[in-house]
Amino acid sequence: MKPEAFFAPLIRGAIIEQTGGPWTVAYETGGKADGGAADRTGGSAVCIDYAGDAGDEQAAAEQIRAAFAASGSARNNKIPTRVKITSGGNSYVYLTAPDYAGIDRARSDSRTDAWDAPGAREKSGAADFAASRAAVIKNRAALITGGAQGFGEEIVRGLASAGALVFIADLNKAGAEKLAAGLNGEYGRTIAFPVEVNVADEASVQNMAETIALTTGGLDLCVSNAGVLRAASILEQDIASFKFVTDINYTAFAIVTKHCGLLMKAQHAAAPSWTADIIQINSKSGLDGSNKNGSYAGSKFGGIGLVQSFAKELVEYNIKVNAVCPGNFFDGPLWSDPTKGLFVQYLNTGKVPGAKTIADVKAFYESKVPMGRGCTGPDVIRAVLYLVEQIYETGQALPVTGGQVMLS
Ligand SMILES: NC(=O)c1ccc[n+]([C@@H]2O[C@H](COP(=O)([O-])OP(=O)(O)OC[C@H]3O[C@@H](n4cnc5c(N)ncnc54)[C@H](O)[C@@H]3O)[C@@H](O)[C@H]2O)c1
């Protein structure tokens, strides 16, 4: 791991530990510690000469927290806007601010050299102080894999409107960039960051985690949403297609949890009372088998096993791991795409007896839902915010199916 990415979550954690609320730490510059650009910091900077091993999280966390205390920052309840760490002959400079607008301001005004005062002290999870459920995510850093379209896009939009900083991570780089640019324009400030990633490729996921560390200093919520579906009879499906579904829906969730979990664990080393969340967007098919769709249902059932296991393991680092299990998103591209959506496919293959139009196919599937409609983005966002707000639950699978699947 790059040293600048190693130190970032520790600095963010040390600030969170002091303020009790989220903070943004952005890597600014680095280089030889010889009085060059990386060495020029203003009077309010906290400067740390780190002599320990690069990679020893606990030692570095302790030294960073001690430097904050010695600087008087903790005493005055003020946070430095710059932090410089010197290690192994190199210096690394970070900007810090309560939100990303503060980072943008500091970059456009090189004279900015003040100390930031945190607002009212928040509790981890912010539940006690939340004016509404949406407030639990304000100024927090959230990652949404597969965020460029479908449920992912809905979650990105919902979290952005609740005030989160959102990383839109997707194989579809152009789609992620377009969505991020649209949101940044709409809100008139930087709140969304596109990241190209293939969640099935560990090097790509590690790179994504480093990008997050350098951009916001850490991560509070990982929504593992990217998923694929290749419906087929087990008597006919080729095994490469079965494995492809398993790779993205099951194994990639483990890869994403590994690298986001490492980032959250580093943050935890400096902020032991802070809670972070990993949420898998699973499916009703992770709770109830799906006819001629075994690769999908099997990968999603497996996801629940991973959620429960990761929850038991990562609770040590105050990381909750839960799943949201939505029902069918009939208005999303998977179902409604006019050329390759499931409604068109099912109409053309005669899967729904007697159906003559797409509306007939849709009505058939809606009739299976006690509440008479498909799942929507807002339904899923409510579930995500609930799981973040609920700090006394982990390892759960939360159905959002309009009553179609009920837990026993
Ligand atoms: N659509 C539904 O009816 C429905 C119902 C229940 C659960 N889900 C689950 O919700 C999640 C999202 O589904 P959707 O229907 O919105 O999907 P979608 O196909 O509309 O979008 C998926 C996104 O993931 C991205 N993606 C695919 N493979 C990737 C990879 N390897 N790396 C990074 N990004 C990748 C795609 O580019 C796309 O932007 C999935 O996990 C799915 O299983 C969907």
The ligand as an SDF file (V2000), in Angstrom:
LIG
                    3D

 44 48  0  0  0  0  0  0  0  0999 V2000
  -33.2670   -5.3080  -10.4890 N   0  0  0  0  0  0  0  0  0  0  0  0
  -33.9090   -6.0650   -9.5950 C   0  0  0  0  0  0  0  0  0  0  0  0
  -35.1100   -6.3870   -9.7710 O   0  0  0  0  0  0  0  0  0  0  0  0
  -33.2190   -6.5370   -8.3460 C   0  0  0  0  0  0  0  0  0  0  0  0
  -33.9620   -7.1550   -7.3430 C   0  0  0  0  0  0  0  0  0  0  0  0
  -33.3250   -7.5670   -6.1820 C   0  0  0  0  0  0  0  0  0  0  0  0
  -31.9760   -7.3640   -6.0220 C   0  0  0  0  0  0  0  0  0  0  0  0
  -31.2480   -6.7740   -7.0230 N   0  0  0  0  0  0  0  0  0  0  0  0
  -29.8220   -6.6070   -6.7930 C   0  0  0  0  0  0  0  0  0  0  0  0
  -29.5280   -5.2200   -6.8500 O   0  0  0  0  0  0  0  0  0  0  0  0
  -28.2150   -5.0280   -7.3530 C   0  0  0  0  0  0  0  0  0  0  0  0
  -28.2740   -4.0630   -8.5220 C   0  0  0  0  0  0  0  0  0  0  0  0
  -29.1030   -4.6400   -9.5160 O   0  0  0  0  0  0  0  0  0  0  0  0
  -29.6660   -3.7990  -10.7530 P   0  0  0  0  0  0  0  0  0  0  0  0
  -30.8160   -4.5520  -11.3010 O   0  0  0  0  0  0  0  0  0  0  0  0
  -29.8380   -2.4040  -10.3670 O   0  0  0  0  0  0  0  0  0  0  0  0
  -28.4470   -3.9790  -11.7630 O   0  0  0  0  0  0  0  0  0  0  0  0
  -28.0970   -3.2340  -13.1400 P   0  0  0  0  0  0  0  0  0  0  0  0
  -27.7130   -4.3050  -14.0990 O   0  0  0  0  0  0  0  0  0  0  0  0
  -29.1680   -2.2700  -13.5430 O   0  0  0  0  0  0  0  0  0  0  0  0
  -26.8040   -2.3910  -12.7210 O   0  0  0  0  0  0  0  0  0  0  0  0
  -25.6710   -3.0380  -12.2380 C   0  0  0  0  0  0  0  0  0  0  0  0
  -24.5020   -2.0820  -12.2670 C   0  0  0  0  0  0  0  0  0  0  0  0
  -23.3720   -2.8270  -11.8150 O   0  0  0  0  0  0  0  0  0  0  0  0
  -22.2850   -2.6120  -12.6830 C   0  0  0  0  0  0  0  0  0  0  0  0
  -21.4060   -3.7760  -12.6990 N   0  0  0  0  0  0  0  0  0  0  0  0
  -21.6720   -5.0070  -13.2080 C   0  0  0  0  0  0  0  0  0  0  0  0
  -20.6000   -5.7990  -13.0600 N   0  0  0  0  0  0  0  0  0  0  0  0
  -19.6460   -5.0820  -12.4280 C   0  0  0  0  0  0  0  0  0  0  0  0
  -18.3180   -5.3520  -12.0080 C   0  0  0  0  0  0  0  0  0  0  0  0
  -17.7530   -6.5360  -12.2280 N   0  0  0  0  0  0  0  0  0  0  0  0
  -17.6350   -4.3750  -11.3790 N   0  0  0  0  0  0  0  0  0  0  0  0
  -18.2020   -3.1580  -11.1700 C   0  0  0  0  0  0  0  0  0  0  0  0
  -19.4300   -2.8440  -11.5670 N   0  0  0  0  0  0  0  0  0  0  0  0
  -20.1620   -3.7880  -12.1930 C   0  0  0  0  0  0  0  0  0  0  0  0
  -22.9300   -2.3690  -14.0460 C   0  0  0  0  0  0  0  0  0  0  0  0
  -22.0490   -1.6640  -14.9180 O   0  0  0  0  0  0  0  0  0  0  0  0
  -24.1760   -1.5750  -13.6580 C   0  0  0  0  0  0  0  0  0  0  0  0
  -23.9120   -0.1890  -13.6240 O   0  0  0  0  0  0  0  0  0  0  0  0
  -27.6770   -6.4150   -7.7220 C   0  0  0  0  0  0  0  0  0  0  0  0
  -26.8790   -6.9190   -6.6990 O   0  0  0  0  0  0  0  0  0  0  0  0
  -28.9510   -7.2330   -7.8570 C   0  0  0  0  0  0  0  0  0  0  0  0
  -28.7310   -8.5950   -7.6240 O   0  0  0  0  0  0  0  0  0  0  0  0
  -31.8390   -6.3570   -8.1700 C   0  0  0  0  0  0  0  0  0  0  0  0
  1  2  1  0
  2  3  2  0
  2  4  1  0
  4  5  1  0
  4 44  2  0
  5  6  2  0
  6  7  1  0
  7  8  2  0
  8  9  1  0
  8 44  1  0
  9 10  1  0
  9 42  1  0
 10 11  1  0
 11 12  1  0
 11 40  1  0
 12 13  1  0
 13 14  1  0
 14 15  2  0
 14 16  1  0
 14 17  1  0
 17 18  1  0
 18 19  2  0
 18 20  1  0
 18 21  1  0
 21 22  1  0
 22 23  1  0
 23 24  1  0
 23 38  1  0
 24 25  1  0
 25 26  1  0
 25 36  1  0
 26 27  1  0
 26 35  1  0
 27 28  2  0
 28 29  1  0
 29 30  1  0
 29 35  2  0
 30 31  1  0
 30 32  2  0
 32 33  1  0
 33 34  2  0
 34 35  1  0
 36 37  1  0
 36 38  1  0
 38 39  1  0
 40 41  1  0
 40 42  1  0
 42 43  1  0
M  CHG  2   8   1  16  -1
M  END
$$$$
